[in-house]
């Protein structure tokens, strides 16, 4: 089902309230005729919940950063808005050989970077080599870089890396050589982390030298001023606003939007009022309780197909949480249906695993932890848990696609867990105060709220980053599981690969390193002047495809 179809089904929150307007989506914007001025205001202002961490997508992992860099840098392949399959962008064609260990790409001719340099195979290979050879000083500053999640290792460990080489075959042709097959390679290359930057700009901006700071986050000069081939060029980043302008020499359809302003409004109520007042044209991460006021104000709400998972993480390095019976008790104590019905957009489903329904991979042998407080209490009595305090970390002042209201989610879960016999200590932490780093490090977290938003359509994109290697977030080691995940990513699509992922689901459910809670539907709100918006479950939303009305 497409996101637009989902929206038509789910937009209404209450039966007696008119639903927000929902538009069918188109994949391209109406072009502006050469020599004519658009009849609509061509500045589009979009409110985000958080500042971008930086604008070099190779070394940032947050969606606020990616939302901006998707407009500036393009990837070799992009996502078909209907099927979700990879389709041409900077590459027009590709072929695979050597059992899936070699990919040869034909590149689009007549494309220029925003600095005027020609886009060619040399530029592409320069980017791949830069990603592969990122210095340790940069890698140590970041966690879970996307190059590593796809290619497994960098140049300091070449024997462990799936990447081998990028070979220029001609001005607009190159071959990507791998050390092993990776079935999800083409979908993975649609991620904004693999946006192609101007080599000249990378050099001039000393992209691998993090000698600048913004809100305590270290980044390079290039990370403050990216240069790509996309429909928009970077203009400024000042205070809460990032400003982009349409690139007049863009190779594709420039669309209607001539200027984009991304403005940060961390408060959800402020975003809602700004949209209703006409100060912004759209914002993301709409919550279920705001559907009615948005509808009454005549705003449009678009829903995305669910492609993220919310979970409660369990740190097995903390006290009795290394006891399987304690982790099973946690799973049985939670009423996921109540959580979904109370706090999430209609259509959100309780999660029984970490793989969204899109993949259609169900493991019949996987343990199912139905809500059973009595069973949870019995498991606790049989376990090593002595009633001691368990710190439960949750973020403040943030909205995420998988966690729009973290404080309320924590409050509901804490009531359920306390009723089953757990003694919890709430540990609220501002998202901007390093929440992510704290729960993914060896800090004394016991339980925590977090989630994972899929970036491309391959099951490895979910289980690989979460459970494919040792993790301080979950504090567990399972070489059998790690080996299964490593093998599954190399298998060709088909019955055997599906079977291995079923076994992976079964092993994860037995170990309970975390409790999957929900597959949330996320939503964005738009002004009535937005006729069409390229809604995407993986957030591949480039604003030259927006269509406006007067």
N, C-alpha and C positions, 0 to 999 in steps of 0.2 A: 504494500500500500504506500502511495506517495505521501509526503508530509502534508500536501494540500488536502488530500482526501482524508487524512487523519484529522486535520483541522476542521473540516466540514462535519465530521462525526462528533468531535469532542468539544467544540468551542463553548457550548452553553454550559453554564455552571448551575443554574437553577431553572426549574421549569417555568416560573412566572416572570423571568427577566429576559428581555430580548438579548440574544447573544451578540458579542462583538462581531463586527463585519469580518468575514473571512473571504479572501480572494483566491481564485485559482491562480497558480503560479506559472509563469512562462520562463523559458531558459535564457532569453535574451531581451534586452531593452530596446525600445523604439529608438532608432538612430536619429540624430539631428541632421537635417538636410544641410549640405555644405552651403555656406554663404547666407544662412538664415539664423536668426537669433531665437533661442528657445522661448516659448511663451510662459514658461513656468519659472519660479525661483529655482535656480540650479545649484544652490547651496543646500547640502543635506547634513543635518546635525544629529548625531547619534550619541546617546548617553550610555556609558559603560559603568559597571559596578566597581571597577578597580582600574588603577593606572596600569599601563603596560610596564612590565619589568624592564624591557629594553626592546630595541627594534632590529636586532640581529637574530632572525629565527633559528639559526643554526645552534645558538647557545641559550635560547630561552625556551620555556616549555609551557607558559601560561596562555590561556585563550585570549586575554586582553591584549597581549603582544601580537599574537597570531592574527587577531581581527584586523589590526592595522597593517601588518606586513603582507597579508594576502592581497591587499590592494596595490602593493608596490612591487613585490617580487612574484614571479610566476614559476611554476614547476614544469618538468618535462611532460608530465601527464596530469590531467585533472579528473574530476569526478563527474560522471554523467548524472544530471539532477534527477532522472527518472529511475535508472537501473542501479545507480551507485557504482557502476563499473568504471575502470580507468579509460579515459578517452584522450585524444591528442590535445596538447597545449603547445609548449615550445617544441616538442617532438611531434612530427607528423606521422611517423610510422616506426615500427620496431619489429625485430625478429629474435627468436630465441634459438640457441644451439647448445651443443655440448651437454645435453641432459639437463638444461636449465641453469648452467653455470656461466653462460655467456649471453649477453643481450646487446644487439646492435641497433642503434637509434639513428633515424634520419631526422634532421633538425629543420625547423622552419627558416626559410630564407627571408631577407629583407627586414629583420627585427633589429632594433637598436636599444641599447641601454639608455637610461635617462641622462647619462653624461655624454651621450653621442657616440660611444664606442659600439662597434658591431658585435652582435651576438653570434657566436660560432662554437664549433666543437672545442676549440682551445679554451674558451671561457667555461664551458661545462666541466671539462676535466680539471681545470684550475680549482673549481668549487669542490669537486669530489676529493681532490688531493688535500685541499684545505680541511675539509671535514675529517678525513682519515688521520691527518697529522696534527690535529688540534693539540697544543701543548698541555702538559699536565697542569700547569698553573691555571689554565682556563677550565679544564675538566673538573678540577678540584673545587672550583667555585660554584659549580652547578651540580644538579642531581638529575639522573635519568635522561640524559641527552638522547634525542631521537635517533641520531646516527648509531649510537650504541644499542638501542633497543632493536634496530633493524639488522645491523651488521655485526653486532655482538662485541666487537673490540676495536681499538684504535691501533695506530702504527707501532705503539710501544709493545703490543702483543700480537704481531702479525699472524702467528700460527693459530690464534683463537678467532681471528676476524673472518667474517664471510666475504669481506671486500678484499680484492686482490689488486686490481688496476683499472685505470680509465685510459683507453688507447684512442688517440685521434686517428681517424681513418680518412679524413678529408675535411674540407672547410665546414661542411654541415653534416658530418657523419662521425660517430664514435662508437666504441665498443666498451661495455662495462663487463669486466671479468670478475667472477666470484670464485671463492675457494670451495663453496658448497652451494647446492641448490637452496633457494628460498622461494617457496611457492607464492608468498604474498608480496614479492618485490614490487611489482607494478602498482598495486594498490598503495603500498607504503610510500612510493615516490610521489604520491599526490599530497602528502603532508606538507604544510608550509615550511617545516624545518628544511626541506629540500628545495626551497626557492633559490633560483640562480641569481647571484649577485654579480655586479660588475667587478671583474678582477682589479681594474684600476682603482675603483672606489675602496675595495677591500684593502689594497696596499696603502692608499693615501690615508685611510681611516685607521690604519694599524689595528685591524679587526681582532687580532689575537693578543692585544695588550689592553688589559682592563684597568686603565689609568684615569677613568672618570667615575664619578659617583652621582647617583640620583636616588634620593630617599634611602641612603645607606646601601644601595645595590650597585655593585661595581660593574662597569661596562666600558666598552671602547668608544672611540670617536665615531667609528662606523655604526656602532649600536645606537648612536644618537642621530644618524643621518644615513639611512640605507639607500641603495641605488639598485634598481632592478629594471625589468622590461615591462612591468604591468601597466594598467590603464591610469594609474595615479602616481605622481611624484611627491616626494616628501617636501614640505615647505617649512614647517616649524613644530617645535614641541616646547611649549611654555606653560608653566603652571599646570592646570588640569586639562589643557587642550592640546591635541595633536591635529595639525592642519595639513591636508593633502590637496593637490590640484591635479586636474585632468592633464594627461600627457598628450600634447598635440600631435606627436609623431607615433602614437600607439598603433601597432600593426593590426589590431582588431577593431571592434565596434566600441567607440568611446562612450556611447550612451548619452544620457541627459545630464548626469551629475557632473558639474564642473568643479565643485569644491566640496570637500568632506571635512567636517569638524567632529572629531571624537572628543567628547567632554566627559570627565569622570564625575559621577554622582553616586557616592557609595550608599546613600540612603534611598531605599526602595520607594518610600512615600514621596521623596523629592523628585525622583524620576517620573513617577506617575503624574504629579502636579505639573511638572515642566511640560510633559506631553499634552496634557489637557489645556494648558495655557498657550500652547503653540511655540514655546521656546526651544523645543527639540522636535525632531521628526520621528524618532523611534527610540526604543530601549529594549534591552534583553532581560531575561530572567523574571518574567511576570509570575506572580504567585497566585494560587487558586483564589484567595480572598479578594483579589483586585479585579477579577473578571467583571463583576457587577458594576462597580463605578466606571470602569473603562467602557463598558457597553452603554451605560447611561450618557456618557460624554461623546458617544459616536465614534470611538476609536476602533481600530482593527486589531485583532489578536490572531497571530499565526502560530500553529503548533508544529513542532518537529517530531518525526518518528523517534521513539526511544532508542538511544544508542549510547547510554551510559549506565553505570551501576553504582548505587550508593551502598556502602558497607560499614559495618562496625569492626574496626581492626582490633586484633588481640595480640598483645606483645608477650610471647611465651618466655621472654627473659625476665618477666616481672612476677615474682612470688609464685603462687599456686596456679597461675595461668598456664604453666607448662603441663598441668594435669589434664589429660583428655576429657575426663568427666566434668571438670569445671567448664571447659570450653563447650562441651555438649549441653551443659546446663544453661549457659548463656544463650545458646541457640534456641533451646526449647522455651526460654522465658519470654522471648520477644513475640509480640503479636504484630506481624508485618501487615496484615490486612487492616488493622486499626490505624497503624501508622500511615498507610497509603490513603485510606478513606478520610482521615482527619486532616492531613497536611499537604497532600499533593494534588496536582491537577488531575481531573477526571480522566481515566484511561491509563494512568500509571498502574503498573502491575507489581505485586510482591515478587521478589527475586528468590528463586530456589537455587540459583547457581550464579557464576560470574560471567556467563556467556549470554548476551541478549538473544531474544527470540528470533531475531533476524537470521541467525546462523542455523536455526532448526537442528540443534544438536542436543538431544536429551539422553541422559545416561540412566537407564533403568535401574542399575545397581547402586546409584548414588544414594547416600543417606539423606532422608528427608526429616527435617527438624520442625515438625508441626508445633504450633503453640500449645504448650502443655505445662503450666506452672507447677502442677503437682509432680510431674516427672522431673522438672528442673530441681525442685526442692529435694527430691529423693537422690538425684545424682550428686547434689552438693553434700548431702549427709554421708554419702559413700566416698567422697573425694577427700583430698588433702587440704581443702579450703578451711581456714580456721576463723573466718569472719572478719579478717583484717580489711582495712581500707584499700580499695582499688581506685587509683586515680583515673578519672574519665576525662580525657581531653576533648574539647569541642571549640570550633572557631566562633569569633564574634565579628560583627560588622562586615559581613560578606554574603554574597549570593553566588552560588555556583549552579551550573546546569543540573547537577545531581543533588544539590543541597541548598534549596532556596531559602529555607528558614532554619539554620542550624540550632539556634537556641531552643526553638520549639521542638525540634526533633529530639534533642538531648533530653528535654523535660519529659517527654512522653516515654522514651526508652528508660530513663532513670526510674520512673514510677514502676514500669513493668519489671525491671531487674531487681529493684528493692523489694517488690512484693514476692519475688521468688527466693529472697534470702541473701542477696548480695549487698555489701556495704560499700557504697560508692562515694568518692570524693570528687566533686565537680572541679574541673580545671579549665575555666574559660580563658582563651588566649586570642588576642586580636590577630586576624589573618595577616595584617600588615606587620605584625611583630614577630614574624617568622614561624607561624603556626605549622606550615608544611615541613619546614626543616626540623622542628621539634618532634613531630610524630614520625618522621622518617629517619631519626637518628637514635643514638643510644640513650636518649633522655629517659627518665623514669616514668614513661607513660605506660599505663596498664591497658586501658581501652581508649579508643578514639574514633571519631567520625571522619570519614573521607570517602572519596569516590574516584571513579575512573571514567573519563569520557573517551569513547572510541574516536580514533583519527582516520581509520581506513578499514575496509571490510575484509578482515581476516581474523579468525579467532585468536591467532597468536598475538594480535594487538591488545588483547585483554589479559590472557593468562600469562603471556611472556613477561611483560613489565611487572606484573603483580607477584607472580609465583615462580618465575623461571630461574631464580638464583637466590642465594642467601640475602636476607633483608633485615636491616635493623628495625624496620617498621613492624614486622611480625615476629622477629626474634626466633626464627626456626630454620632448620636445615633438613632437607629431604632430597638426597641425591637421586633417588628413584624418580621422584616427581620432576626434578630438574632435567633428568635424562629424557623422560617422556616428552616434555615440552620442547626440548632441543630437537628431538627426532621428528616430532609432528610438523614443525615448520618446514622441514625439508621434503616431506612427502607430497606427491602430486595430489591434486584435488580428486576426491573419490571416496569409495567406501572404506578403504583402509585408513585414510586420514581421519575420517569421521569417527571410526572406531577408536583410534588413539585418543582423540579429544574426549570421547565418552569416558575412556579410562582415566584421563586427566581429571575430568569432573568428579569421577568417583573417588579418586585419591584426595582431591582437595576437600570434598565433603567429609571424608573420614578423618582428616587431620584438623579441620576447622581452624585454619590460621586467621580467619575473619568470618563474619556472618554477613552474607549478601542480604540486603534489605529491600531494595526496590529498583525497578527500571523506570526512572522518572521520565515523564514527558516534559520538555522545556518549551517555553513560549516567549514570543516577543510581541511588543505592542507598537503599533504604527499609526501615524497621522492619517486622517481620511484622504489626504492628498497623495498618498502612496497607492498607486493602482496595482503594482505588482512588485514583489520582493523575492529574491532567489533563495527561499528558505531551504536549509540543508541540515540533515541530522549530524553531519561531521563539521558543520559551521563553514562550509566552503561557499561563503556568501560575499561575492565581489560586487561592489556597488555600481559599476557601470551597467549592471543588469537590472537595476531598479527602474521602474517606469512610474513617472509622476503625472498627475493631472493638475489642472489649474486650481 
